Amino acid sequence: MHSLERSTGKPLLDAKLHTDSFPNHIRLASPDVVVTIAVTEVCAYNFKTGKKLFTTGKLAAFFRSAAFLDNWPMPEDGAELVRMTQMPSGDAEWAGVRKGTLLSPDALKSFEDSSAETEAFLDAYETDAEGSERKVWWINPQTNRQVEITPSGAHHDVDRRLGMVFSLNGKLMLGTRIESDEKPPTAVQ
Amino acid sequence: MNRSVKTHLLAVSCLLLFVAIPVNSQKLKLTWSKQFAQPVLWYVRTSPGILLVQVGKSLIAVDEADGRQLWMFPVVEPSGKSLGGLDAAADRGRNIVEVPGMGVLLLNRVKLPGDSDGRLIAVNLMTGKRLWDAPQVDDLMTAVPLYESGQAILVLRRLEKKAFVKEMIITGSVRLPMLLYPYRFEFERLDLVTGKPQWNAEYERTFMPGTATVKALGDHLFVYYGNQVLGCVDLTNGKVLWADGSKLFGTGSLALPLEMANGKLIYGSKNVQAIDPITQKADWGIYDLGKITGIFLHDGLAVALGEKSIAAVDTTSGTER
């Protein structure tokens, strides 16, 4: 894993990836942490130090904070990593959206807010390690710590912006709220 | 230092290197539950915070926040089998497209009560109101939003039946994997709310399944297949302006982005190139990167990653920084 200064190309870090299989995708999960996604496992590294933070099972699903229905065909668990449909960008396109949308004012406001949160690190991952139950997790962007939840049922989806997790149990659909009990990081004196 | 101490220190170092960061487990509190009459086949989230839930033949819209049912189509009959359809679970999100932010949902290959044949139906995502409909298409791959005009390009895939049959004969199999079907793109530009078409056109080239991107940039629509084949369509009339790249089989590689800067299209093929989107004339290129794995633009800089090297150039001049 290499990091370098964007404007000059000056190398900042050259670190060895400690992984069983070569990652085919890499995502920024917090200002300091990247998640590498390989066929058999998902790992997290601090890309400022090169330190490997953890390894977990293979990717089962990836949940965007700003979700919309666009992938063809959509993987069963929703692990769509590359988007097909373009979001609005620039003043002229947003003006077109405001003029022509059928969304309610509240829904439009929520959509605009979520579109502007690309740097908020509100995505979540679901991984499946052999011999253990699936877990849903993300990286807290303030602490760089892994935050984990274990929702019941099957076919989960996560809306971190709303703080909701959805799951199915046959005919029953559940909406559960994430109860944050994380302590804010203590300021260093 | 003796060998066993060295080994011990090495082991401790490795342990420290791989020590897991503490995990913070968070609790979940049940906010709502909804019991349906039949098992839920699939559900998806949409941009205004609405869950679309398929329950038996019903399509139900549910508010994410409180589980309230917003609207329902009691009976949505599938019309024919989708291309590449393998099982019921694979139908999740297939032939259903949302135009983000516009509140329009497109359902293809469906029959609602009263429909005599399969339709492509546009629905108001907030209310479930039927906006317009048209005859169904083979496969609705995506809709490319043209946000400024309130229009979209529907990207349709039509099975090349003759080529498909020919392949079956050549392979001597009537059980050809459905994923290998040859297809052509068809594009239709229309108004999202009224469905009024502006033009439609077939892209006269046969493709096999694989990574494909269709993106509107400026006044042009680009078809980018297998991270190698690129074509340009005039957005005003659907005419193909040019096509480049040799015929190839599809690839499952993640799609590279198509970008536009300073009126130039920047994309990856064997090299990273910036070209004039109308004349296809090359402006600058980044070479000897090896297989290209990523491109991104930021603040007047184009950064290209390859398996051999990484390079960053000025998007205006192509000069390496």
Contacts between the chains, C-beta under 8 A, distances in Angstrom:
chain1	res1	chain2	res2	distance
A	2	B	310	7.7
A	4	B	310	7.5
A	6	B	298	6.5
A	6	B	301	6.7
A	6	B	303	6.9
A	6	B	312	7.2
A	7	B	299	7.8
A	7	B	301	6.8
A	7	B	312	8.0
A	7	B	321	6.9
A	8	B	321	6.8
A	9	B	310	7.6
A	9	B	311	8.0
A	9	B	312	5.8
A	9	B	321	6.5
A	18	B	17	7.9
A	18	B	18	7.1
A	24	B	254	7.0
A	25	B	254	6.6
A	51	B	17	6.8
A	52	B	17	6.8
A	52	B	18	5.8
A	53	B	20	7.0
A	53	B	21	4.8
A	54	B	20	4.7
A	54	B	21	6.4
A	66	B	47	7.1
A	67	B	44	7.8
A	67	B	45	4.0
A	67	B	46	7.1
A	67	B	47	7.0
A	68	B	45	7.6
A	68	B	46	5.8
A	68	B	47	4.1
A	68	B	98	5.1
A	68	B	100	4.3
A	69	B	44	5.1
A	69	B	45	7.6
A	69	B	46	5.3
A	69	B	52	7.0
A	69	B	93	5.9
A	69	B	96	6.1
A	69	B	97	6.6
A	69	B	98	4.0
A	69	B	105	7.7
A	70	B	97	6.7
A	70	B	98	6.6
A	70	B	100	7.3
A	70	B	142	6.4
A	71	B	93	6.0
A	72	B	93	7.1
A	72	B	94	6.7
A	72	B	97	7.9
A	72	B	139	7.8
A	72	B	140	7.9
A	72	B	141	5.0
A	72	B	142	6.1
A	73	B	84	6.9
A	73	B	90	5.9
A	73	B	92	7.9
A	73	B	93	6.6
A	73	B	94	5.0
A	74	B	44	7.1
A	74	B	92	5.3
A	74	B	93	3.0
A	74	B	94	7.0
A	76	B	89	4.9
A	76	B	90	6.9
A	76	B	92	6.4
A	78	B	44	7.5
A	81	B	254	6.8
A	82	B	254	5.3
A	82	B	255	5.5
A	84	B	141	7.9
A	84	B	142	4.9
A	84	B	213	7.0
A	84	B	214	8.0
A	85	B	97	7.7
A	85	B	98	7.9
A	85	B	99	7.4
A	85	B	100	6.1
A	85	B	142	5.8
A	85	B	143	6.9
A	85	B	144	7.3
A	85	B	145	6.7
A	86	B	144	7.0
A	86	B	145	6.3
A	86	B	215	6.6
A	86	B	216	7.2
A	87	B	100	5.7
A	87	B	101	7.4
A	88	B	100	7.6
A	88	B	101	5.8
A	88	B	145	7.4
A	88	B	147	4.7
A	92	B	148	5.1
A	93	B	147	3.9
A	93	B	148	5.6
A	94	B	147	7.5
A	95	B	148	7.5
A	96	B	147	4.2
A	96	B	148	4.1
A	96	B	149	6.5
A	96	B	150	6.0
A	97	B	101	4.8
A	97	B	102	6.6
A	97	B	147	5.3
A	99	B	150	6.9
A	100	B	102	6.5
A	100	B	147	7.9
A	100	B	150	3.4
A	100	B	192	7.0
A	100	B	193	6.7
A	101	B	101	6.1
A	101	B	102	5.3
A	101	B	103	5.4
A	102	B	102	6.6
A	102	B	103	3.3
A	102	B	104	6.3
A	102	B	124	5.0
A	102	B	125	6.9
A	102	B	126	6.0
A	102	B	127	8.0
A	102	B	193	6.9
A	103	B	48	5.2
A	103	B	101	6.8
A	103	B	102	7.4
A	103	B	103	4.2
A	103	B	125	7.6
A	103	B	126	6.2
A	104	B	48	7.6
A	104	B	126	5.9
A	107	B	48	3.7
A	107	B	49	6.7
A	107	B	103	7.3
A	107	B	126	6.6
A	108	B	48	7.8
A	108	B	101	7.2
A	110	B	48	6.8
A	110	B	49	6.1
A	111	B	47	5.3
A	111	B	48	6.1
A	111	B	100	7.3
A	111	B	101	5.0
A	112	B	101	7.9
A	114	B	47	7.7
A	115	B	101	7.5
A	137	B	23	7.7
A	140	B	24	7.0
A	143	B	24	7.9
A	144	B	21	7.2
A	145	B	21	5.5
A	145	B	22	6.0
A	145	B	23	7.3
A	145	B	24	5.5
A	146	B	21	5.9
A	146	B	22	7.9
A	146	B	23	4.9
A	146	B	24	7.1
A	147	B	23	7.5
A	147	B	24	4.8
A	147	B	25	7.8
A	147	B	26	5.9
A	148	B	23	5.0
A	148	B	24	7.0
A	148	B	25	5.1
A	148	B	26	7.2
A	149	B	25	7.0
A	149	B	26	5.3
A	149	B	27	7.9
A	149	B	28	6.0
A	150	B	25	7.5
A	151	B	28	6.0
A	155	B	40	7.9
A	155	B	42	7.4
A	155	B	43	7.3
A	157	B	43	7.4
A	157	B	44	7.9
A	157	B	45	5.7
A	159	B	45	6.5
A	159	B	49	7.4
A	159	B	64	6.0
A	162	B	49	6.7
A	162	B	64	6.0
A	162	B	65	6.3
A	164	B	31	7.0
A	164	B	64	6.0
A	164	B	65	7.1
A	165	B	28	5.9
A	166	B	43	7.2
A	166	B	45	7.9
A	166	B	51	6.8
A	166	B	64	7.5
A	168	B	40	5.1
A	168	B	43	7.2
A	170	B	39	5.1
A	170	B	40	7.6
A	171	B	35	5.8
A	171	B	36	4.8
A	171	B	37	7.1
A	171	B	38	6.4
A	171	B	39	5.3
A	171	B	40	6.8
A	171	B	55	7.9
A	172	B	33	6.0
A	172	B	34	7.3
A	172	B	35	5.5
A	172	B	36	7.6
A	173	B	33	6.9
A	173	B	34	4.7
A	173	B	36	6.9
A	173	B	40	5.9
A	173	B	43	7.1
A	173	B	51	8.0
A	173	B	53	6.7
A	173	B	62	7.4
A	173	B	67	7.4
A	174	B	30	6.5
A	174	B	32	7.5
A	174	B	33	5.1
A	175	B	30	7.8
A	175	B	31	4.9
A	175	B	32	4.4
A	175	B	33	7.2
A	175	B	34	7.9
A	175	B	64	7.0
A	175	B	65	7.8
A	175	B	66	7.7
A	175	B	67	5.1
A	176	B	28	4.1
A	176	B	29	6.2
A	176	B	30	5.3
A	176	B	31	6.0
A	177	B	28	6.9
A	177	B	29	4.9
A	177	B	30	8.0
A	177	B	31	4.7
A	178	B	26	5.6
A	178	B	27	7.9
A	178	B	28	6.2
A	179	B	26	6.2
A	179	B	27	4.3
A	179	B	28	6.7
A	179	B	29	5.2
A	180	B	26	6.2
A	181	B	24	7.9
A	181	B	26	6.3
A	181	B	27	6.7
A	182	B	24	5.5
A	182	B	26	7.1
